[in-house]
Amino acid sequence: MRELGLRRGRGGLARAVIAPHGAWEISGRLAAAAFASAAGRCAGSPPLRVIVMGPMHKSLEEGVFLSNSHSFQTPLGDIPVDQEASGWLEAYSPLITTHDIPHLHEHSIEVLLPFVKYFFPQAEIVPILLGGRSESSVRVLASALHAAFAPNVGDTLLAVSFNMTARPDNPWELDAIEECMRLFREGKSRGLRAAFERRAVCGCGCALVRALMQSGLLDGARPSLSSESLLSAKGERGKTVYYGAFSFA
């Protein structure tokens, strides 16, 4: 954390952050920038919980999966799971279930947890994995987030794990990534929601970004870039993975 130049209690007041889940040596600074955009909240009333949402990479299971674990381990110490808040979500729909197996080998949440522990050391987490891309799961998750956390949005931080992708034979996908960066830079919330709803932006975690924006928890929040950097790395099946850092405040 020292190498990233981070300091607790210094940063923005973001209501939600979107951070990449690449290897730390590639995208760690961008993940740090995303969480730093909410770190200033600790100077007042720090978040009591961080909702950390990630896509599933290995499993083909469809659904929304919570964790029954009491805590998640990080190099900076364990982070307790907010089981009460998880229960609020599970009670909302049978499509939302507690199932630890998908969490065991999934990295999309794991790589972000050290930043949660560093910036918000007293917060609990609500880890959520989304399997598949069915719109029914996206809609249910969006509605459940609103029902559970709209009354508690002031003491909650929302975090989505998200990477963008483009294929070399589809130049429009890179154009869409650049358009996404522009919309965040200019604070165009309606344009962003429209871009994600029509699937203009490709990537791992797009469905979660849609759920976040559909939830109503960002109403009145302005999107912005947490960093001007857009980094890339070679991905699977000939794709290029792009990493950015974003926030809503």
Phi and psi in degrees as GROMACS dihedral restraints (atoms count N, CA, C in turn):
[ dihedral_restraints ]
;  ai    aj    ak    al  type     phi  dphi    fc
    3     4     5     6     1   -63.0    20    10
    4     5     6     7     1   -38.6    20    10
    6     7     8     9     1   -64.3    20    10
    7     8     9    10     1   -25.0    20    10
    9    10    11    12     1   -85.9    20    10
   10    11    12    13     1    -2.9    20    10
   12    13    14    15     1    70.6    20    10
   13    14    15    16     1    29.7    20    10
   15    16    17    18     1   -86.9    20    10
   16    17    18    19     1   148.6    20    10
   18    19    20    21     1  -138.6    20    10
   19    20    21    22     1   131.5    20    10
   21    22    23    24     1   -65.3    20    10
   22    23    24    25     1   145.0    20    10
   24    25    26    27     1    80.5    20    10
   25    26    27    28     1    -1.6    20    10
   27    28    29    30     1  -115.5    20    10
   28    29    30    31     1   127.4    20    10
   30    31    32    33     1   152.6    20    10
   31    32    33    34     1  -161.6    20    10
   33    34    35    36     1   -91.2    20    10
   34    35    36    37     1  -170.9    20    10
   36    37    38    39     1  -119.6    20    10
   37    38    39    40     1    35.5    20    10
   39    40    41    42     1   -59.6    20    10
   40    41    42    43     1   143.3    20    10
   42    43    44    45     1   -84.9    20    10
   43    44    45    46     1   -29.1    20    10
   45    46    47    48     1  -147.8    20    10
   46    47    48    49     1   148.4    20    10
   48    49    50    51     1  -130.1    20    10
   49    50    51    52     1   151.2    20    10
   51    52    53    54     1  -124.8    20    10
   52    53    54    55     1   118.8    20    10
   54    55    56    57     1  -127.0    20    10
   55    56    57    58     1   150.3    20    10
   57    58    59    60     1   -80.4    20    10
   58    59    60    61     1   157.7    20    10
   60    61    62    63     1  -118.1    20    10
   61    62    63    64     1    41.3    20    10
   63    64    65    66     1   -85.5    20    10
   64    65    66    67     1  -179.1    20    10
   66    67    68    69     1   -61.9    20    10
   67    68    69    70     1   143.7    20    10
   69    70    71    72     1   -57.0    20    10
   70    71    72    73     1   -37.6    20    10
   72    73    74    75     1   -67.8    20    10
   73    74    75    76     1   -17.0    20    10
   75    76    77    78     1  -100.1    20    10
   76    77    78    79     1   -52.4    20    10
   78    79    80    81     1  -115.8    20    10
   79    80    81    82     1     8.3    20    10
   81    82    83    84     1   -59.4    20    10
   82    83    84    85     1   -40.4    20    10
   84    85    86    87     1   -65.5    20    10
   85    86    87    88     1   -33.3    20    10
   87    88    89    90     1   -72.3    20    10
   88    89    90    91     1   -40.6    20    10
   90    91    92    93     1   -61.1    20    10
   91    92    93    94     1   -40.5    20    10
   93    94    95    96     1   -62.5    20    10
   94    95    96    97     1   -42.1    20    10
   96    97    98    99     1   -63.7    20    10
   97    98    99   100     1   -38.4    20    10
   99   100   101   102     1   -61.6    20    10
  100   101   102   103     1   -49.9    20    10
  102   103   104   105     1   -70.7    20    10
  103   104   105   106     1   -30.3    20    10
  105   106   107   108     1   -63.9    20    10
  106   107   108   109     1   -25.1    20    10
  108   109   110   111     1   -68.6    20    10
  109   110   111   112     1   -10.0    20    10
  111   112   113   114     1  -115.2    20    10
  112   113   114   115     1    -2.7    20    10
  114   115   116   117     1   -66.8    20    10
  115   116   117   118     1   -24.8    20    10
  117   118   119   120     1   -65.8    20    10
  118   119   120   121     1   -16.1    20    10
  120   121   122   123     1   -64.9    20    10
  121   122   123   124     1   -21.8    20    10
  123   124   125   126     1   -71.9    20    10
  124   125   126   127     1   -15.8    20    10
  126   127   128   129     1   -72.7    20    10
  127   128   129   130     1   -20.7    20    10
  129   130   131   132     1  -111.7    20    10
  130   131   132   133     1  -104.1    20    10
  132   133   134   135     1  -107.6    20    10
  133   134   135   136     1   101.5    20    10
  135   136   137   138     1   -67.4    20    10
  136   137   138   139     1   153.5    20    10
  138   139   140   141     1   -59.3    20    10
  139   140   141   142     1   137.7    20    10
  141   142   143   144     1   -81.4    20    10
  142   143   144   145     1   -25.2    20    10
  144   145   146   147     1  -145.2    20    10
  145   146   147   148     1   151.3    20    10
  147   148   149   150     1  -121.4    20    10
  148   149   150   151     1   119.9    20    10
  150   151   152   153     1   -85.6    20    10
  151   152   153   154     1   110.6    20    10
  153   154   155   156     1  -108.8    20    10
  154   155   156   157     1   114.0    20    10
  156   157   158   159     1  -114.2    20    10
  157   158   159   160     1   129.9    20    10
  159   160   161   162     1  -136.5    20    10
  160   161   162   163     1   154.7    20    10
  162   163   164   165     1   -83.5    20    10
  163   164   165   166     1   154.2    20    10
  165   166   167   168     1   -91.8    20    10
  166   167   168   169     1   136.3    20    10
  168   169   170   171     1  -101.4    20    10
  169   170   171   172     1   -40.1    20    10
  171   172   173   174     1   -93.5    20    10
  172   173   174   175     1   -42.1    20    10
  174   175   176   177     1   -81.0    20    10
  175   176   177   178     1   148.6    20    10
  177   178   179   180     1   -97.6    20    10
  178   179   180   181     1     4.7    20    10
  180   181   182   183     1   -65.1    20    10
  181   182   183   184     1   138.0    20    10
  183   184   185   186     1   -93.5    20    10
  184   185   186   187     1   139.2    20    10
  186   187   188   189     1   141.1    20    10
  187   188   189   190     1  -178.6    20    10
  189   190   191   192     1  -114.3    20    10
  190   191   192   193     1   122.9    20    10
  192   193   194   195     1  -120.3    20    10
  193   194   195   196     1   122.7    20    10
  195   196   197   198     1   -95.7    20    10
  196   197   198   199     1   174.6    20    10
  198   199   200   201     1  -115.5    20    10
  199   200   201   202     1   141.1    20    10
  201   202   203   204     1   -94.0    20    10
  202   203   204   205     1     1.8    20    10
  204   205   206   207     1   -68.7    20    10
  205   206   207   208     1   149.4    20    10
  207   208   209   210     1   -78.2    20    10
  208   209   210   211     1   -26.6    20    10
  210   211   212   213     1  -159.4    20    10
  211   212   213   214     1   162.2    20    10
  213   214   215   216     1  -115.3    20    10
  214   215   216   217     1   139.2    20    10
  216   217   218   219     1   -86.6    20    10
  217   218   219   220     1   142.4    20    10
  219   220   221   222     1  -137.8    20    10
  220   221   222   223     1   163.6    20    10
  222   223   224   225     1   -62.2    20    10
  223   224   225   226     1   -17.3    20    10
  225   226   227   228     1   -98.0    20    10
  226   227   228   229     1     2.4    20    10
  228   229   230   231     1   123.4    20    10
  229   230   231   232     1   163.9    20    10
  231   232   233   234     1   -73.6    20    10
  232   233   234   235     1   149.5    20    10
  234   235   236   237     1  -116.6    20    10
  235   236   237   238     1   121.5    20    10
  237   238   239   240     1   -69.7    20    10
  238   239   240   241     1   147.5    20    10
  240   241   242   243     1   -90.2    20    10
  241   242   243   244     1   133.1    20    10
  243   244   245   246     1   -79.8    20    10
  244   245   246   247     1    89.2    20    10
  246   247   248   249     1   -69.8    20    10
  247   248   249   250     1   -29.1    20    10
  249   250   251   252     1   -65.1    20    10
  250   251   252   253     1   -46.7    20    10
  252   253   254   255     1   -66.4    20    10
  253   254   255   256     1   -36.3    20    10
  255   256   257   258     1   -60.8    20    10
  256   257   258   259     1   -38.0    20    10
  258   259   260   261     1   -64.6    20    10
  259   260   261   262     1   -35.4    20    10
  261   262   263   264     1   -58.8    20    10
  262   263   264   265     1   -43.1    20    10
  264   265   266   267     1   -68.7    20    10
  265   266   267   268     1   -45.5    20    10
  267   268   269   270     1   -63.4    20    10
  268   269   270   271     1   -33.5    20    10
  270   271   272   273     1   -71.3    20    10
  271   272   273   274     1   -14.7    20    10
  273   274   275   276     1   -75.4    20    10
  274   275   276   277     1   -37.7    20    10
  276   277   278   279     1  -156.1    20    10
  277   278   279   280     1   145.5    20    10
  279   280   281   282     1   -67.6    20    10
  280   281   282   283     1   -13.0    20    10
  282   283   284   285     1   -74.8    20    10
  283   284   285   286     1   -13.3    20    10
  285   286   287   288     1  -105.4    20    10
  286   287   288   289     1   116.0    20    10
  288   289   290   291     1  -129.7    20    10
  289   290   291   292     1   156.0    20    10
  291   292   293   294     1   -89.6    20    10
  292   293   294   295     1   119.3    20    10
  294   295   296   297     1  -155.3    20    10
  295   296   297   298     1   104.0    20    10
  297   298   299   300     1   -78.0    20    10
  298   299   300   301     1   -23.6    20    10
  300   301   302   303     1   -54.9    20    10
  301   302   303   304     1   -47.0    20    10
  303   304   305   306     1   -60.0    20    10
  304   305   306   307     1   -26.2    20    10
  306   307   308   309     1   -77.1    20    10
  307   308   309   310     1   -20.8    20    10
  309   310   311   312     1   -63.0    20    10
  310   311   312   313     1   -39.6    20    10
  312   313   314   315     1  -120.8    20    10
  313   314   315   316     1    18.2    20    10
  315   316   317   318     1   -96.8    20    10
  316   317   318   319     1   130.0    20    10
  318   319   320   321     1   -98.0    20    10
  319   320   321   322     1   -12.3    20    10
  321   322   323   324     1   -63.4    20    10
  322   323   324   325     1   -32.1    20    10
  324   325   326   327     1   -88.3    20    10
  325   326   327   328     1   -42.1    20    10
  327   328   329   330     1   -55.0    20    10
  328   329   330   331     1   -42.6    20    10
  330   331   332   333     1   -70.0    20    10
  331   332   333   334     1   -16.7    20    10
  333   334   335   336     1   -92.6    20    10
  334   335   336   337     1   -16.8    20    10
  336   337   338   339     1   -64.7    20    10
  337   338   339   340     1   -34.6    20    10
  339   340   341   342     1   -58.7    20    10
  340   341   342   343     1   -32.6    20    10
  342   343   344   345     1   -70.7    20    10
  343   344   345   346     1   -37.4    20    10
  345   346   347   348     1   -60.9    20    10
  346   347   348   349     1   -47.2    20    10
  348   349   350   351     1   -64.7    20    10
  349   350   351   352     1   -38.4    20    10
  351   352   353   354     1   -69.8    20    10
  352   353   354   355     1   -50.7    20    10
  354   355   356   357     1   -80.0    20    10
  355   356   357   358     1   -31.5    20    10
  357   358   359   360     1  -129.9    20    10
  358   359   360   361     1    67.4    20    10
  360   361   362   363     1   -63.5    20    10
  361   362   363   364     1   -22.0    20    10
  363   364   365   366     1   -95.2    20    10
  364   365   366   367     1    -6.6    20    10
  366   367   368   369     1   -77.9    20    10
  367   368   369   370     1   150.4    20    10
  369   370   371   372     1   -95.8    20    10
  370   371   372   373     1   165.4    20    10
  372   373   374   375     1  -118.8    20    10
  373   374   375   376     1   154.1    20    10
  375   376   377   378     1  -121.1    20    10
  376   377   378   379     1    95.5    20    10
  378   379   380   381     1   -80.0    20    10
  379   380   381   382     1   129.2    20    10
  381   382   383   384     1  -130.8    20    10
  382   383   384   385     1   123.8    20    10
  384   385   386   387     1  -108.6    20    10
  385   386   387   388     1   137.3    20    10
  387   388   389   390     1  -110.3    20    10
  388   389   390   391     1   121.1    20    10
  390   391   392   393     1  -101.9    20    10
  391   392   393   394     1   132.4    20    10
  393   394   395   396     1    79.0    20    10
  394   395   396   397     1  -173.8    20    10
  396   397   398   399     1  -132.3    20    10
  397   398   399   400     1    22.1    20    10
  399   400   401   402     1   -65.2    20    10
  400   401   402   403     1   138.1    20    10
  402   403   404   405     1   -67.3    20    10
  403   404   405   406     1   -25.9    20    10
  405   406   407   408     1   -64.4    20    10
  406   407   408   409     1   -40.6    20    10
  408   409   410   411     1   -66.0    20    10
  409   410   411   412     1   -39.8    20    10
  411   412   413   414     1   -63.5    20    10
  412   413   414   415     1   -46.2    20    10
  414   415   416   417     1   -64.9    20    10
  415   416   417   418     1   -41.7    20    10
  417   418   419   420     1   -64.7    20    10
  418   419   420   421     1   -44.2    20    10
  420   421   422   423     1   -62.8    20    10
  421   422   423   424     1   -43.0    20    10
  423   424   425   426     1   -59.7    20    10
  424   425   426   427     1   -46.4    20    10
  426   427   428   429     1   -66.9    20    10
  427   428   429   430     1   -38.6    20    10
  429   430   431   432     1   -66.8    20    10
  430   431   432   433     1   -40.8    20    10
  432   433   434   435     1   -59.4    20    10
  433   434   435   436     1   -43.3    20    10
  435   436   437   438     1   -65.3    20    10
  436   437   438   439     1   -46.8    20    10
  438   439   440   441     1   -62.2    20    10
  439   440   441   442     1   -38.8    20    10
  441   442   443   444     1   -81.0    20    10
  442   443   444   445     1   -36.9    20    10
  444   445   446   447     1  -118.4    20    10
  445   446   447   448     1    -6.6    20    10
  447   448   449   450     1   -57.2    20    10
  448   449   450   451     1   -40.3    20    10
  450   451   452   453     1   -71.6    20    10
  451   452   453   454     1   -14.1    20    10
  453   454   455   456     1  -124.0    20    10
  454   455   456   457     1    23.5    20    10
  456   457   458   459     1   -64.2    20    10
  457   458   459   460     1   -26.5    20    10
  459   460   461   462     1   -69.2    20    10
  460   461   462   463     1   -24.3    20    10
  462   463   464   465     1  -113.8    20    10
  463   464   465   466     1    24.9    20    10
  465   466   467   468     1  -127.3    20    10
  466   467   468   469     1   138.8    20    10
  468   469   470   471     1  -113.0    20    10
  469   470   471   472     1   132.7    20    10
  471   472   473   474     1  -102.6    20    10
  472   473   474   475     1   132.7    20    10
  474   475   476   477     1  -135.1    20    10
  475   476   477   478     1   130.8    20    10
  477   478   479   480     1  -117.7    20    10
  478   479   480   481     1   135.1    20    10
  480   481   482   483     1   -93.4    20    10
  481   482   483   484     1   119.3    20    10
  483   484   485   486     1  -151.1    20    10
  484   485   486   487     1   127.0    20    10
  486   487   488   489     1  -119.0    20    10
  487   488   489   490     1   144.2    20    10
  489   490   491   492     1   -97.1    20    10
  490   491   492   493     1   152.6    20    10
  492   493   494   495     1  -135.7    20    10
  493   494   495   496     1   154.3    20    10
  495   496   497   498     1  -148.6    20    10
  496   497   498   499     1   146.0    20    10
  498   499   500   501     1  -103.1    20    10
  499   500   501   502     1   142.5    20    10
  501   502   503   504     1   -61.9    20    10
  502   503   504   505     1   -24.1    20    10
  504   505   506   507     1   -91.3    20    10
  505   506   507   508     1     6.0    20    10
  507   508   509   510     1  -129.7    20    10
  508   509   510   511     1    80.8    20    10
  510   511   512   513     1   -61.4    20    10
  511   512   513   514     1   -23.2    20    10
  513   514   515   516     1   -66.0    20    10
  514   515   516   517     1   -25.0    20    10
  516   517   518   519     1   -67.5    20    10
  517   518   519   520     1   -39.9    20    10
  519   520   521   522     1   -68.1    20    10
  520   521   522   523     1   -37.5    20    10
  522   523   524   525     1   -60.0    20    10
  523   524   525   526     1   -38.3    20    10
  525   526   527   528     1   -67.2    20    10
  526   527   528   529     1   -36.3    20    10
  528   529   530   531     1   -65.0    20    10
  529   530   531   532     1   -44.3    20    10
  531   532   533   534     1   -64.6    20    10
  532   533   534   535     1   -36.1    20    10
  534   535   536   537     1   -66.1    20    10
  535   536   537   538     1   -39.1    20    10
  537   538   539   540     1   -60.5    20    10
  538   539   540   541     1   -45.3    20    10
  540   541   542   543     1   -60.1    20    10
  541   542   543   544     1   -43.2    20    10
  543   544   545   546     1   -63.1    20    10
  544   545   546   547     1   -43.9    20    10
  546   547   548   549     1   -64.0    20    10
  547   548   549   550     1   -39.5    20    10
  549   550   551   552     1   -65.9    20    10
  550   551   552   553     1   -43.1    20    10
  552   553   554   555     1   -59.7    20    10
  553   554   555   556     1   -38.7    20    10
  555   556   557   558     1   -92.0    20    10
  556   557   558   559     1    -0.3    20    10
  558   559   560   561     1    69.1    20    10
  559   560   561   562     1    35.0    20    10
  561   562   563   564     1   -93.1    20    10
  562   563   564   565     1    87.4    20    10
  564   565   566   567     1   -67.8    20    10
  565   566   567   568     1   -40.5    20    10
  567   568   569   570     1   -65.5    20    10
  568   569   570   571     1   -42.8    20    10
  570   571   572   573     1   -62.7    20    10
  571   572   573   574     1   -39.0    20    10
  573   574   575   576     1   -64.1    20    10
  574   575   576   577     1   -47.5    20    10
  576   577   578   579     1   -61.1    20    10
  577   578   579   580     1   -41.8    20    10
  579   580   581   582     1   -63.1    20    10
  580   581   582   583     1   -40.6    20    10
  582   583   584   585     1   -63.2    20    10
  583   584   585   586     1   -41.7    20    10
  585   586   587   588     1   -74.5    20    10
  586   587   588   589     1   -34.8    20    10
  588   589   590   591     1   -67.0    20    10
  589   590   591   592     1   -34.6    20    10
  591   592   593   594     1   -91.3    20    10
  592   593   594   595     1    10.1    20    10
  594   595   596   597     1    63.7    20    10
  595   596   597   598     1    28.9    20    10
  597   598   599   600     1   -66.9    20    10
  598   599   600   601     1   -34.4    20    10
  600   601   602   603     1   -95.0    20    10
  601   602   603   604     1   126.0    20    10
  603   604   605   606     1  -100.0    20    10
  604   605   606   607     1   148.3    20    10
  606   607   608   609     1   164.2    20    10
  607   608   609   610     1  -178.2    20    10
  609   610   611   612     1  -103.1    20    10
  610   611   612   613     1   103.7    20    10
  612   613   614   615     1   118.2    20    10
  613   614   615   616     1     2.3    20    10
  615   616   617   618     1   -57.5    20    10
  616   617   618   619     1   -41.1    20    10
  618   619   620   621     1   -62.5    20    10
  619   620   621   622     1   -34.5    20    10
  621   622   623   624     1   -70.7    20    10
  622   623   624   625     1   -36.2    20    10
  624   625   626   627     1   -64.1    20    10
  625   626   627   628     1   -40.6    20    10
  627   628   629   630     1   -61.3    20    10
  628   629   630   631     1   -45.8    20    10
  630   631   632   633     1   -60.5    20    10
  631   632   633   634     1   -41.3    20    10
  633   634   635   636     1   -60.6    20    10
  634   635   636   637     1   -45.2    20    10
  636   637   638   639     1   -75.0    20    10
  637   638   639   640     1   -26.8    20    10
  639   640   641   642     1   -77.8    20    10
  640   641   642   643     1   -17.3    20    10
  642   643   644   645     1   -68.3    20    10
  643   644   645   646     1   -21.1    20    10
  645   646   647   648     1    82.6    20    10
  646   647   648   649     1    -5.9    20    10
  648   649   650   651     1   -74.9    20    10
  649   650   651   652     1   -12.1    20    10
  651   652   653   654     1  -104.9    20    10
  652   653   654   655     1     7.8    20    10
  654   655   656   657     1   -56.3    20    10
  655   656   657   658     1   126.2    20    10
  657   658   659   660     1    86.6    20    10
  658   659   660   661     1    -7.8    20    10
  660   661   662   663     1   -85.5    20    10
  661   662   663   664     1   144.8    20    10
  663   664   665   666     1  -100.6    20    10
  664   665   666   667     1   125.0    20    10
  666   667   668   669     1   -73.2    20    10
  667   668   669   670     1   150.6    20    10
  669   670   671   672     1  -157.4    20    10
  670   671   672   673     1   163.2    20    10
  672   673   674   675     1   -81.4    20    10
  673   674   675   676     1   130.2    20    10
  675   676   677   678     1   -81.8    20    10
  676   677   678   679     1   -19.0    20    10
  678   679   680   681     1  -152.7    20    10
  679   680   681   682     1   144.5    20    10
  681   682   683   684     1   -77.7    20    10
  682   683   684   685     1   -10.7    20    10
  684   685   686   687     1   -73.9    20    10
  685   686   687   688     1   142.0    20    10
  687   688   689   690     1  -130.1    20    10
  688   689   690   691     1   108.9    20    10
  690   691   692   693     1  -104.3    20    10
  691   692   693   694     1   159.6    20    10
  693   694   695   696     1  -140.4    20    10
  694   695   696   697     1   159.1    20    10
  696   697   698   699     1  -152.6    20    10
  697   698   699   700     1   157.5    20    10
  699   700   701   702     1   -70.1    20    10
  700   701   702   703     1   129.5    20    10
  702   703   704   705     1  -107.6    20    10
  703   704   705   706     1  -166.7    20    10
  705   706   707   708     1   -83.2    20    10
  706   707   708   709     1   157.4    20    10
  708   709   710   711     1    54.0    20    10
  709   710   711   712     1    38.1    20    10
  711   712   713   714     1    77.9    20    10
  712   713   714   715     1     3.3    20    10
  714   715   716   717     1   -83.6    20    10
  715   716   717   718     1   156.9    20    10
  717   718   719   720     1  -106.7    20    10
  718   719   720   721     1   132.0    20    10
  720   721   722   723     1   -97.1    20    10
  721   722   723   724     1   134.5    20    10
  723   724   725   726     1  -117.1    20    10
  724   725   726   727     1   138.3    20    10
  726   727   728   729     1  -117.7    20    10
  727   728   729   730     1   130.6    20    10
  729   730   731   732     1  -136.7    20    10
  730   731   732   733     1   173.2    20    10
  732   733   734   735     1  -134.7    20    10
  733   734   735   736     1   127.6    20    10
  735   736   737   738     1  -137.8    20    10
  736   737   738   739     1   162.6    20    10
  738   739   740   741     1  -154.2    20    10
  739   740   741   742     1   163.3    20    10
  741   742   743   744     1  -127.5    20    10
  742   743   744   745     1   122.5    20    10
